[in-house]
Amino acid sequence: GHLTRAPVFAIDTETTSLSPHRAKLCGLSLATEPGRAWYVPVRSPTPGEHLDEATVLGALRGLLEDPARPKLGHNLKYDLLVLRNAGVELRGLTTPGSCDSMVASYLIDASRSSHSLDALALALLNHTNISITELIGSGKDQRTFDTVPVDVATEYAAEDADVSLRLAHAMQPQLREMGLTDLMQKLEMPLVEVLAELEWNGITVDGAELERQRGRLQTRIDALAKEIQKAAMETIGRGFNPDSPKQLAGVLFNKPDDEEPGLGLKIVKRTKTGASTDIEVLEKLAADPEITTTIPSLIVEYRQLTKLVSTYLVALKEAILPQTGRVHASFHQTVAATGRLASSDPNLQNIPIRTEVGREIRRAFVAPKGRLLLTADYSQIELRLLAHLSQDPGLIEAFTRGEDIHTQVAAQIHNVPIKDVTKEQRSGAKMVNFGIVYGITAFGLARRLNIGNTEAAEIIDGYKRRFAGITTFLEECIAQARTHGYVETMMKRRRPIPDIDSTNPSRKAFAERTAINSVVQGSAADLIKLAMVDLHARLSPHAGHLRGGKAPDVPGTLMLLQIHDELVFEVPREEGERARVFIKERMERAMTISVPLVAEASLSENWFEGK
């Protein structure tokens, strides 16, 4: 009765595992007002003393599934997935009044080092939570929660629900005061449901294809290892272990007459323990025309390939869930300070797509029989948002005309007709276009384009003169950070910029770049999240309550992944074209800005072909 009368309640699940796909429900805790919380066990060492899962969920289903009842919690995405696994749909996350205290904390201060329940309880409520390790231990002796006696479990679990309720009560007024309620209710809370869906769906991964690639790469790695040994034997008369940075440093930087002879190269960068051999150092040595040894460039390739094998080919294969044949990565919305998403187990956001071998990995992501993958991404999204945010007439006009943007910008910088723009001029304009929000320097541009510093400086000056609105906008971002200590995206997401007044010039410069970058990249993150929330409501089989019970706009469409500006779906073959047009159109309408939004969408058998 008490629950039915409460206008809003907090919920927390206790389970046997941190991975929602492998977790069994041990019990639910609920809280209706500060200091009033219950724990309802369904699995424990004494099952005879309490109700079973079916009975408990049967009794609570109505409340949990009612979209009109706002829910409070901490990391509700996890509870949603655990309950969905148990056959209950947790709804009411998008209802006004709902609150996920982890997400709220992130919106209030994205730079906080931890948004965990324990950290927030201590910081905001001055309360120390019971530690889970007291109940189940840690490391290899760790037990599962269903082995914890009910009375002890109750105290721990009820506290979690009570604390998340009290945190919500503390944070909701703060969100209102900071003008973040809209961002929370329209974007971030609905996104919790979308991300749960991505994790629930997963993506089919072809283990045999990963094995084939691993075999191919291993052959190349073995050959490289031989070449590296041969080069070392020929130059310094001894071999070494290419996997050991310490031995490599000796080979490169020891003097030829040292006890362990080396090539005697000049040290590029030092670490606490000696000479650095990180990727930057090796690439610098490989590019130096004075240095004849092939060792640095061989090691660069060797490291890239061994990392691909261990991080992706092996880890991806281990991540395939046997019962679904799919990989269910976790998506995190409270990690990246710009508002972008992060992913883990496995991290799909950093599959290297700059190199051919890295891109090949996408071949292993496939559509099951009778279905296709649909890959959709925004074209030049940050640049389009820069045009909108800066209101620069030259850039707005270039996008409105709809021709190739880099060619048009090059024509304007060099004051030549579009048809006379050279390939070099276009690539120069492209570099500045992409680099301008990252604070590109003449030195950086010269290095990338292999031209002189003066020539590079002229290109940048020409750009700044021609697109003065952009320069003004960049200055405004920095001014906003100075005045307020934070910058804001289009959806009013805040990013604190504490170093903006630093007396250390390099820290200050970095803070200025961060301020600019956070506005542009953060607004791009807002946009793709808006598109995801909109598409989820229109397409997901689980989002009927958001459509007033109507059927999905395109049947059988699943959203699987978000990788920065790109979304990946899975569709029935026969609905492919309809879904492609629908998704492209909705993405282009996710926001109204001063220039056209353009999305590209394509259908393919695997993710590699979709790009």
PyMOL commands that set and color helices and strands:
alter all, ss='L'
color gray80, all
select helices_A, chain A and resi 2-5+47-49+53-65+76-85+101-108+117-125+132-136+139-141+145-147+150-177+181-201+207-236+245-253+279-287+295-319+356-364+381-390+393-401+405-414+418-420+423-438+442-449+453-466+468-484+498-501+505-539+544-546+573-588
alter helices_A, ss='H'
color red, helices_A
select strands_A, chain A and resi 9-15+25-33+36-41+71-73+99-100+203-205+270-271+274-275+320-321+326-327+330-332+342-344+365-366+371-378+486-488+494-496+558-563+566-572+599-604
alter strands_A, ss='S'
color yellow, strands_A
deselect
rebuild
show_as cartoon
